[in-house]
Amino acid sequence: MRIAALACGIALAATAPAFADNATDVGLFAAVVGGTHVGFANPEPTSGVVPGAALEFTERVDRVRLHLEGIPTVAATGSGAGPFGSSSASLSLLNSTLMVDLDPHHIVRAGAGYQVIDLTNKNGSNGDRNDVRIASPIYAVAADVPLRRHRFVETQVLLEPNLCGNLLVFRYTGVAAPIEPERGAEVDYSAAYGWNAPRITYLVGVRGLSYHTKNPQSGALVDRNTGAGITFEARFHVNTR
């Protein structure tokens, strides 16, 4: 979390000298996502279609912007069932990025940040449950391509190249198994069509995710999550100077 704290500090410091070009947005992000999960001791894919939502906050000062995005827990349940019920998977995450506009028109930007993910998986075949908290630095690039009549296209790619965590496995008896280290990478990509109203910006688009981790000691797959969905965003402009 040190990178996120540094990002907050830089953004707050940047507001001190002047407020000539300052904007604050608070947003709501909603999505309907379909995906597949394969996990430790759970080789049968768990697939599903689930709704999800996130809260967003963006503070822009001149060419610097801090963006926070938090997704509460969303879950998917497999179609098949075993002696211990259906397999299931749940996920929540927090993304924090500090980005700098690379041109005076605020079209292209790039930056870095930090991500924290919480994952829980239940295996309906043997009753095992595993939990893990994954953290990784984020490297981001995005663009807002202007169109006519206050319309635009927004694209973004987030790369998390160093996912790190420790998998905690609990048997159906409640006894914990030895901790499994977990390492991997993730790509998060999106594209959306947006339009500006007087105090709100709306976006409709698509977003995809590819997440893979392995045990660095054995090379065995720990988690593989892939998915994509339709997204809708409303960004409320609470402060513009």
SEDRENBA-451390 format. One line per 4 residues: number of its first residue (from 1); for each residue x, y, z of N, C-alpha, C. Coordinates in nm, 2 decimals, decimal comma. Layout:
BEGIN
NUM> X/Y/Z/X/Y/Z/X/Y/Z | ...
! end
This chain:
BEGIN
1> 0,08/-0,12/0,00/0,00/0,00/0,00/0,08/0,13/0,00 | 0,22/0,11/0,01/0,30/0,23/0,01/0,29/0,31/-0,12 | 0,28/0,25/-0,23/0,26/0,32/-0,36/0,14/0,40/-0,36 | 0,03/0,34/-0,31/-0,10/0,41/-0,30/-0,09/0,54/-0,21
5> -0,02/0,52/-0,10/-0,01/0,63/0,00/0,08/0,74/-0,07 | 0,18/0,70/-0,14/0,27/0,80/-0,21/0,18/0,88/-0,32 | 0,10/0,80/-0,39/0,01/0,86/-0,49/-0,08/0,97/-0,43 | -0,14/0,94/-0,31/-0,23/1,03/-0,24/-0,15/1,16/-0,20
9> -0,03/1,14/-0,15/0,05/1,25/-0,11/0,09/1,34/-0,22 | 0,13/1,28/-0,33/0,17/1,37/-0,45/0,05/1,44/-0,50 | -0,07/1,38/-0,51/-0,19/1,45/-0,56/-0,23/1,56/-0,47 | -0,22/1,54/-0,33/-0,26/1,65/-0,24/-0,16/1,76/-0,25
13> -0,03/1,73/-0,26/0,07/1,83/-0,27/0,05/1,91/-0,40 | 0,01/1,85/-0,50/-0,01/1,92/-0,63/-0,12/2,02/-0,63 | -0,22/2,01/-0,53/-0,33/2,10/-0,52/-0,29/2,23/-0,45 | -0,18/2,23/-0,38/-0,15/2,34/-0,30/-0,11/2,47/-0,37
17> -0,03/2,47/-0,48/0,01/2,60/-0,54/-0,10/2,67/-0,61 | -0,19/2,60/-0,68/-0,29/2,67/-0,76/-0,40/2,58/-0,79 | -0,52/2,64/-0,83/-0,64/2,56/-0,87/-0,69/2,60/-1,00 | -0,60/2,64/-1,09/-0,64/2,69/-1,22/-0,71/2,58/-1,31
21> -0,67/2,46/-1,29/-0,72/2,35/-1,37/-0,74/2,23/-1,28 | -0,85/2,23/-1,21/-0,88/2,13/-1,11/-1,01/2,07/-1,13 | -1,02/1,93/-1,12/-1,15/1,87/-1,14/-1,16/1,75/-1,04 | -1,28/1,73/-0,98/-1,30/1,62/-0,89/-1,43/1,54/-0,94
25> -1,41/1,41/-0,96/-1,52/1,33/-1,01/-1,55/1,22/-0,90 | -1,67/1,19/-0,88/-1,72/1,07/-0,80/-1,81/0,99/-0,89 | -1,78/0,86/-0,91/-1,85/0,78/-1,00/-1,90/0,65/-0,95 | -1,99/0,60/-1,03/-2,05/0,46/-1,01/-2,02/0,38/-1,13
29> -1,96/0,27/-1,11/-1,93/0,18/-1,22/-2,01/0,05/-1,20 | -2,08/0,01/-1,31/-2,16/-0,12/-1,30/-2,13/-0,20/-1,42 | -2,14/-0,34/-1,40/-2,11/-0,43/-1,51/-2,18/-0,56/-1,49 | -2,21/-0,62/-1,61/-2,25/-0,76/-1,61/-2,14/-0,84/-1,68
33> -2,08/-0,93/-1,60/-1,96/-1,00/-1,64/-1,98/-1,15/-1,65 | -1,92/-1,21/-1,75/-1,92/-1,35/-1,76/-1,77/-1,40/-1,76 | -1,75/-1,51/-1,68/-1,61/-1,55/-1,67/-1,59/-1,69/-1,63 | -1,47/-1,74/-1,62/-1,43/-1,87/-1,59/-1,32/-1,87/-1,49
37> -1,33/-1,96/-1,39/-1,22/-1,97/-1,29/-1,18/-2,12/-1,28 | -1,05/-2,14/-1,27/-0,99/-2,27/-1,24/-0,89/-2,24/-1,13 | -0,90/-2,32/-1,02/-0,82/-2,29/-0,90/-0,75/-2,41/-0,85 | -0,67/-2,39/-0,74/-0,59/-2,49/-0,67/-0,69/-2,60/-0,63
41> -0,66/-2,73/-0,66/-0,74/-2,85/-0,63/-0,88/-2,84/-0,68 | -0,90/-2,75/-0,78/-1,04/-2,74/-0,84/-1,02/-2,73/-0,99 | -0,98/-2,84/-1,06/-0,95/-2,83/-1,20/-1,07/-2,81/-1,29 | -1,19/-2,84/-1,24/-1,31/-2,82/-1,32/-1,34/-2,67/-1,32
45> -1,36/-2,62/-1,44/-1,39/-2,47/-1,45/-1,52/-2,44/-1,38 | -1,51/-2,32/-1,31/-1,63/-2,26/-1,25/-1,67/-2,14/-1,33 | -1,78/-2,15/-1,40/-1,82/-2,04/-1,49/-1,95/-1,98/-1,44 | -1,97/-1,85/-1,48/-2,10/-1,79/-1,44/-2,11/-1,65/-1,50
49> -2,22/-1,59/-1,49/-2,25/-1,45/-1,53/-2,30/-1,38/-1,41 | -2,24/-1,27/-1,37/-2,27/-1,20/-1,24/-2,27/-1,05/-1,26 | -2,36/-0,98/-1,19/-2,35/-0,83/-1,19/-2,25/-0,79/-1,09 | -2,19/-0,67/-1,12/-2,09/-0,62/-1,03/-2,10/-0,47/-1,03
53> -2,04/-0,40/-0,92/-2,04/-0,26/-0,92/-1,92/-0,21/-0,85 | -1,88/-0,09/-0,87/-1,77/-0,03/-0,81/-1,79/0,12/-0,78 | -1,72/0,18/-0,68/-1,72/0,32/-0,66/-1,59/0,37/-0,71 | -1,59/0,49/-0,77/-1,47/0,55/-0,83/-1,46/0,70/-0,77
57> -1,33/0,74/-0,77/-1,30/0,87/-0,73/-1,18/0,91/-0,81 | -1,19/1,03/-0,87/-1,08/1,09/-0,96/-1,05/1,23/-0,92 | -0,93/1,27/-0,89/-0,89/1,40/-0,86/-0,78/1,44/-0,96 | -0,82/1,54/-1,05/-0,72/1,59/-1,15/-0,68/1,73/-1,12
61> -0,55/1,75/-1,12/-0,49/1,88/-1,10/-0,39/1,91/-1,21 | -0,43/2,00/-1,30/-0,35/2,02/-1,43/-0,34/1,89/-1,50 | -0,22/1,83/-1,52/-0,20/1,71/-1,59/-0,19/1,59/-1,51 | -0,20/1,60/-1,38/-0,19/1,49/-1,29/-0,32/1,45/-1,23
65> -0,35/1,31/-1,24/-0,48/1,27/-1,18/-0,46/1,14/-1,10 | -0,53/1,14/-0,99/-0,53/1,03/-0,90/-0,67/0,96/-0,92 | -0,66/0,83/-0,94/-0,79/0,75/-0,96/-0,79/0,63/-0,87 | -0,91/0,62/-0,79/-0,93/0,51/-0,70/-1,05/0,44/-0,75
69> -1,05/0,30/-0,75/-1,16/0,22/-0,80/-1,17/0,10/-0,70 | -1,28/0,08/-0,64/-1,30/-0,03/-0,55/-1,42/-0,11/-0,59 | -1,40/-0,24/-0,61/-1,51/-0,33/-0,65/-1,54/-0,42/-0,53 | -1,66/-0,41/-0,47/-1,70/-0,50/-0,36/-1,71/-0,65/-0,41
73> -1,73/-0,74/-0,32/-1,72/-0,88/-0,35/-1,83/-0,92/-0,45 | -1,79/-0,99/-0,56/-1,88/-1,05/-0,66/-1,85/-1,20/-0,66 | -1,95/-1,28/-0,69/-1,93/-1,42/-0,68/-2,00/-1,49/-0,80 | -1,94/-1,61/-0,83/-1,99/-1,69/-0,94/-2,00/-1,84/-0,89
77> -2,11/-1,91/-0,92/-2,13/-2,05/-0,88/-2,13/-2,14/-1,00 | -2,06/-2,25/-0,99/-2,05/-2,34/-1,10/-2,18/-2,42/-1,12 | -2,20/-2,46/-1,24/-2,33/-2,53/-1,28/-2,33/-2,67/-1,22 | -2,22/-2,74/-1,20/-2,21/-2,87/-1,14/-2,20/-2,87/-0,99
81> -2,23/-2,98/-0,93/-2,23/-2,99/-0,78/-2,17/-3,12/-0,74 | -2,10/-3,12/-0,63/-2,03/-3,24/-0,57/-2,09/-3,27/-0,44 | -2,03/-3,36/-0,36/-2,08/-3,40/-0,23/-2,09/-3,28/-0,13 | -2,01/-3,18/-0,16/-2,01/-3,06/-0,07/-2,08/-2,94/-0,13
85> -2,17/-2,97/-0,23/-2,24/-2,86/-0,30/-2,17/-2,81/-0,42 | -2,21/-2,70/-0,47/-2,16/-2,64/-0,59/-2,03/-2,57/-0,56 | -1,93/-2,57/-0,66/-1,81/-2,49/-0,65/-1,85/-2,35/-0,67 | -1,77/-2,26/-0,61/-1,80/-2,12/-0,62/-1,67/-2,04/-0,61
89> -1,67/-1,92/-0,66/-1,55/-1,83/-0,65/-1,60/-1,68/-0,63 | -1,53/-1,61/-0,55/-1,57/-1,47/-0,52/-1,44/-1,38/-0,53 | -1,46/-1,26/-0,56/-1,35/-1,16/-0,59/-1,39/-1,02/-0,54 | -1,29/-0,95/-0,49/-1,30/-0,81/-0,47/-1,17/-0,74/-0,49
93> -1,17/-0,62/-0,53/-1,04/-0,55/-0,55/-1,04/-0,40/-0,53 | -0,92/-0,35/-0,52/-0,90/-0,20/-0,51/-0,79/-0,16/-0,60 | -0,81/-0,08/-0,69/-0,71/-0,02/-0,78/-0,68/0,12/-0,74 | -0,56/0,16/-0,74/-0,52/0,30/-0,72/-0,41/0,34/-0,82
97> -0,43/0,44/-0,90/-0,33/0,48/-1,00/-0,31/0,63/-1,00 | -0,19/0,67/-1,02/-0,15/0,81/-1,04/-0,10/0,82/-1,18 | -0,17/0,90/-1,26/-0,14/0,91/-1,40/-0,11/1,06/-1,44 | -0,03/1,07/-1,54/0,01/1,21/-1,59/-0,04/1,22/-1,74
101> -0,11/1,33/-1,77/-0,15/1,35/-1,91/-0,02/1,39/-1,99 | -0,01/1,32/-2,10/0,11/1,34/-2,19/0,10/1,45/-2,29 | -0,02/1,51/-2,30/-0,04/1,62/-2,39/-0,13/1,73/-2,33 | -0,13/1,85/-2,37/-0,20/1,96/-2,31/-0,35/1,95/-2,32
105> -0,40/1,86/-2,41/-0,55/1,84/-2,43/-0,60/1,73/-2,35 | -0,52/1,67/-2,26/-0,57/1,56/-2,17/-0,62/1,44/-2,25 | -0,56/1,40/-2,36/-0,60/1,29/-2,44/-0,53/1,16/-2,40 | -0,40/1,16/-2,40/-0,32/1,04/-2,36/-0,26/1,06/-2,23
109> -0,26/0,95/-2,14/-0,20/0,96/-2,01/-0,14/0,82/-1,98 | -0,05/0,83/-1,89/0,02/0,70/-1,84/0,06/0,72/-1,70 | 0,08/0,61/-1,63/0,12/0,62/-1,49/0,13/0,48/-1,42 | 0,13/0,49/-1,29/0,15/0,36/-1,21/0,07/0,37/-1,08
113> 0,06/0,26/-1,02/-0,02/0,25/-0,89/0,00/0,12/-0,82 | -0,11/0,08/-0,76/-0,11/-0,04/-0,68/-0,25/-0,11/-0,68 | -0,25/-0,24/-0,67/-0,37/-0,32/-0,67/-0,37/-0,42/-0,56 | -0,49/-0,43/-0,49/-0,50/-0,54/-0,39/-0,63/-0,62/-0,43
117> -0,62/-0,75/-0,43/-0,73/-0,84/-0,47/-0,75/-0,94/-0,36 | -0,87/-0,97/-0,32/-0,91/-1,07/-0,23/-0,99/-1,18/-0,31 | -0,95/-1,30/-0,30/-1,01/-1,41/-0,37/-1,05/-1,52/-0,27 | -1,17/-1,58/-0,29/-1,21/-1,70/-0,21/-1,27/-1,80/-0,30
121> -1,23/-1,92/-0,29/-1,28/-2,03/-0,38/-1,33/-2,15/-0,29 | -1,44/-2,21/-0,33/-1,49/-2,33/-0,26/-1,50/-2,44/-0,36 | -1,45/-2,56/-0,32/-1,45/-2,67/-0,41/-1,56/-2,76/-0,36 | -1,67/-2,78/-0,45/-1,78/-2,86/-0,41/-1,75/-3,01/-0,41
125> -1,64/-3,05/-0,47/-1,61/-3,19/-0,48/-1,55/-3,25/-0,35 | -1,46/-3,16/-0,28/-1,40/-3,21/-0,16/-1,42/-3,12/-0,04 | -1,49/-3,01/-0,05/-1,52/-2,93/0,06/-1,42/-2,83/0,10 | -1,30/-2,83/0,03/-1,19/-2,74/0,06/-1,23/-2,59/0,03
129> -1,18/-2,50/0,10/-1,20/-2,36/0,08/-1,06/-2,29/0,08 | -1,03/-2,20/-0,01/-0,90/-2,13/-0,01/-0,92/-1,98/-0,02 | -0,84/-1,91/0,05/-0,84/-1,76/0,05/-0,71/-1,71/0,02 | -0,70/-1,60/-0,05/-0,58/-1,53/-0,07/-0,59/-1,38/-0,09
133> -0,50/-1,31/-0,05/-0,49/-1,16/-0,08/-0,37/-1,14/-0,16 | -0,39/-1,09/-0,28/-0,29/-1,07/-0,38/-0,26/-0,92/-0,40 | -0,14/-0,88/-0,41/-0,10/-0,74/-0,43/0,00/-0,73/-0,54 | -0,01/-0,62/-0,62/0,08/-0,60/-0,73/0,09/-0,45/-0,76
137> 0,21/-0,40/-0,81/0,21/-0,27/-0,87/0,13/-0,27/-1,00 | 0,08/-0,15/-1,04/0,01/-0,14/-1,16/0,08/-0,04/-1,26 | 0,09/-0,08/-1,38/0,14/0,02/-1,49/0,02/0,04/-1,58 | -0,01/0,17/-1,61/-0,14/0,20/-1,68/-0,11/0,30/-1,80
141> -0,19/0,28/-1,90/-0,19/0,37/-2,01/-0,34/0,39/-2,06 | -0,38/0,51/-2,09/-0,52/0,53/-2,13/-0,52/0,65/-2,23 | -0,64/0,66/-2,30/-0,66/0,76/-2,39/-0,80/0,80/-2,40 | -0,83/0,93/-2,41/-0,97/0,98/-2,43/-0,97/1,05/-2,57
145> -1,02/0,98/-2,67/-1,02/1,03/-2,81/-1,15/1,11/-2,83 | -1,14/1,24/-2,85/-1,26/1,32/-2,87/-1,33/1,30/-3,00 | -1,47/1,30/-2,99/-1,55/1,30/-3,11/-1,64/1,42/-3,11 | -1,74/1,43/-3,20/-1,82/1,54/-3,21/-1,92/1,55/-3,10
149> -1,97/1,68/-3,07/-2,08/1,70/-2,98/-2,06/1,64/-2,84 | -1,94/1,67/-2,78/-1,91/1,63/-2,64/-1,91/1,48/-2,63 | -1,88/1,41/-2,74/-1,87/1,26/-2,73/-1,72/1,23/-2,73 | -1,68/1,11/-2,69/-1,55/1,06/-2,69/-1,54/0,91/-2,67
153> -1,43/0,85/-2,70/-1,40/0,71/-2,68/-1,28/0,70/-2,58 | -1,31/0,63/-2,48/-1,20/0,61/-2,37/-1,15/0,46/-2,38 | -1,02/0,45/-2,38/-0,96/0,32/-2,38/-0,85/0,31/-2,27 | -0,84/0,19/-2,21/-0,74/0,18/-2,10/-0,69/0,04/-2,09
157> -0,56/0,03/-2,06/-0,49/-0,10/-2,03/-0,42/-0,09/-1,90 | -0,45/-0,18/-1,81/-0,38/-0,19/-1,68/-0,30/-0,32/-1,68 | -0,17/-0,31/-1,65/-0,09/-0,43/-1,64/-0,03/-0,45/-1,50 | -0,06/-0,56/-1,44/-0,01/-0,60/-1,31/0,09/-0,71/-1,32
161> 0,22/-0,69/-1,34/0,31/-0,79/-1,38/0,37/-0,88/-1,26 | 0,34/-0,84/-1,14/0,40/-0,91/-1,03/0,30/-0,93/-0,91 | 0,20/-1,01/-0,94/0,10/-1,05/-0,84/0,17/-1,14/-0,74 | 0,15/-1,11/-0,61/0,22/-1,19/-0,51/0,12/-1,21/-0,39
165> 0,12/-1,33/-0,34/0,03/-1,36/-0,23/0,06/-1,50/-0,17 | -0,01/-1,54/-0,07/0,01/-1,67/-0,01/-0,13/-1,73/0,01 | -0,15/-1,85/-0,06/-0,28/-1,91/-0,06/-0,30/-1,99/0,07 | -0,41/-1,97/0,14/-0,45/-2,04/0,26/-0,56/-2,14/0,23
169> -0,53/-2,26/0,25/-0,63/-2,37/0,21/-0,68/-2,43/0,34 | -0,81/-2,44/0,35/-0,88/-2,50/0,47/-0,96/-2,62/0,42 | -0,93/-2,74/0,48/-1,00/-2,86/0,45/-1,15/-2,85/0,50 | -1,23/-2,94/0,45/-1,37/-2,94/0,49/-1,38/-2,96/0,65
173> -1,28/-3,02/0,71/-1,28/-3,03/0,85/-1,25/-2,90/0,93 | -1,20/-2,80/0,86/-1,16/-2,68/0,92/-1,01/-2,67/0,94 | -0,94/-2,78/0,92/-0,79/-2,78/0,94/-0,72/-2,71/0,82 | -0,63/-2,62/0,86/-0,55/-2,55/0,75/-0,44/-2,63/0,70
177> -0,43/-2,63/0,56/-0,32/-2,70/0,50/-0,20/-2,61/0,49 | -0,08/-2,66/0,45/0,04/-2,57/0,44/0,01/-2,46/0,34 | 0,07/-2,34/0,38/0,05/-2,22/0,29/0,12/-2,24/0,16 | 0,05/-2,20/0,05/0,10/-2,21/-0,08/0,13/-2,08/-0,14
181> 0,26/-2,05/-0,17/0,29/-1,92/-0,23/0,23/-1,91/-0,37 | 0,20/-1,79/-0,41/0,13/-1,76/-0,54/0,19/-1,64/-0,61 | 0,23/-1,66/-0,73/0,29/-1,55/-0,81/0,23/-1,55/-0,95 | 0,21/-1,43/-1,01/0,16/-1,43/-1,15/0,15/-1,29/-1,20
185> 0,05/-1,28/-1,30/0,04/-1,15/-1,36/-0,11/-1,13/-1,41 | -0,15/-1,01/-1,44/-0,29/-0,98/-1,48/-0,29/-0,87/-1,58 | -0,38/-0,88/-1,67/-0,41/-0,77/-1,77/-0,55/-0,73/-1,76 | -0,58/-0,60/-1,75/-0,72/-0,55/-1,73/-0,73/-0,44/-1,85
189> -0,83/-0,46/-1,94/-0,84/-0,38/-2,05/-0,99/-0,34/-2,07 | -1,01/-0,22/-2,13/-1,14/-0,17/-2,15/-1,15/-0,07/-2,26 | -1,27/-0,05/-2,31/-1,30/0,05/-2,41/-1,44/0,10/-2,39 | -1,47/0,23/-2,40/-1,61/0,28/-2,37/-1,64/0,40/-2,46
193> -1,76/0,41/-2,49/-1,81/0,53/-2,56/-1,87/0,62/-2,46 | -1,83/0,75/-2,45/-1,88/0,84/-2,35/-1,94/0,97/-2,41 | -2,02/1,03/-2,33/-2,07/1,16/-2,36/-2,09/1,25/-2,24 | -2,07/1,38/-2,25/-2,07/1,47/-2,14/-2,20/1,55/-2,13
197> -2,26/1,54/-2,02/-2,37/1,63/-1,98/-2,32/1,74/-1,89 | -2,40/1,84/-1,86/-2,35/1,96/-1,78/-2,27/1,92/-1,66 | -2,32/1,83/-1,58/-2,25/1,79/-1,45/-2,22/1,64/-1,44 | -2,25/1,56/-1,55/-2,23/1,42/-1,54/-2,16/1,37/-1,67
201> -2,08/1,28/-1,67/-2,03/1,21/-1,78/-2,07/1,06/-1,78 | -2,13/1,01/-1,89/-2,18/0,88/-1,90/-2,09/0,80/-1,99 | -2,07/0,67/-1,96/-1,99/0,58/-2,05/-2,06/0,44/-2,06 | -2,06/0,39/-2,18/-2,11/0,25/-2,20/-2,00/0,18/-2,28
205> -1,96/0,06/-2,23/-1,85/0,00/-2,30/-1,83/-0,15/-2,26 | -1,71/-0,20/-2,28/-1,67/-0,34/-2,25/-1,54/-0,34/-2,17 | -1,53/-0,44/-2,09/-1,41/-0,45/-2,01/-1,37/-0,60/-1,99 | -1,24/-0,63/-2,00/-1,20/-0,77/-1,99/-1,09/-0,79/-1,89
209> -1,07/-0,91/-1,85/-0,97/-0,94/-1,75/-0,90/-1,08/-1,77 | -0,77/-1,08/-1,76/-0,70/-1,21/-1,77/-0,60/-1,22/-1,65 | -0,62/-1,32/-1,56/-0,55/-1,33/-1,44/-0,49/-1,47/-1,42 | -0,36/-1,48/-1,41/-0,30/-1,62/-1,40/-0,20/-1,62/-1,29
213> -0,20/-1,72/-1,20/-0,09/-1,73/-1,10/-0,05/-1,88/-1,08 | 0,07/-1,90/-1,04/0,13/-2,03/-1,02/0,20/-2,04/-0,89 | 0,23/-2,16/-0,84/0,31/-2,18/-0,73/0,46/-2,17/-0,78 | 0,54/-2,07/-0,73/0,67/-2,06/-0,78/0,76/-2,17/-0,75
217> 0,73/-2,25/-0,65/0,81/-2,36/-0,61/0,79/-2,49/-0,69 | 0,66/-2,52/-0,72/0,63/-2,64/-0,80/0,60/-2,61/-0,94 | 0,56/-2,48/-0,97/0,52/-2,45/-1,11/0,37/-2,48/-1,14 | 0,30/-2,54/-1,04/0,16/-2,58/-1,05/0,07/-2,46/-1,06
221> -0,04/-2,47/-1,14/-0,14/-2,36/-1,15/-0,21/-2,34/-1,02 | -0,22/-2,22/-0,97/-0,30/-2,19/-0,85/-0,43/-2,13/-0,88 | -0,43/-2,02/-0,97/-0,56/-1,95/-1,01/-0,55/-1,91/-1,15 | -0,66/-1,93/-1,22/-0,67/-1,88/-1,36/-0,81/-1,82/-1,37
225> -0,82/-1,69/-1,39/-0,95/-1,62/-1,40/-0,95/-1,54/-1,53 | -1,05/-1,56/-1,61/-1,07/-1,48/-1,73/-1,21/-1,44/-1,74 | -1,24/-1,33/-1,79/-1,38/-1,28/-1,81/-1,39/-1,15/-1,88 | -1,51/-1,12/-1,92/-1,54/-0,99/-1,99/-1,68/-0,96/-1,97
229> -1,72/-0,83/-1,99/-1,85/-0,79/-1,97/-1,89/-0,66/-2,02 | -2,01/-0,62/-2,01/-2,06/-0,49/-2,05/-2,06/-0,40/-1,93 | -2,02/-0,28/-1,95/-2,00/-0,18/-1,84/-2,08/-0,05/-1,87 | -2,12/0,01/-1,75/-2,19/0,14/-1,76/-2,13/0,22/-1,64
233> -2,10/0,35/-1,67/-2,04/0,44/-1,57/-2,12/0,57/-1,57 | -2,13/0,63/-1,46/-2,18/0,77/-1,44/-2,08/0,84/-1,35 | -2,01/0,94/-1,40/-1,92/1,02/-1,33/-1,97/1,16/-1,30 | -1,99/1,19/-1,17/-2,05/1,31/-1,13/-1,94/1,41/-1,10
237> -1,95/1,53/-1,16/-1,84/1,63/-1,15/-1,88/1,72/-1,03 | -1,82/1,69/-0,91/-1,85/1,76/-0,79/-1,77/1,89/-0,78 | -1,66/1,90/-0,85/-1,58/2,02/-0,84/-1,50/2,04/-0,97 | -1,52/2,15/-1,04/-1,44/2,18/-1,16/-1,40/2,33/-1,16
241> -1,27/2,35/-1,17/-1,22/2,49/-1,17/-1,13/2,51/-1,29
! end
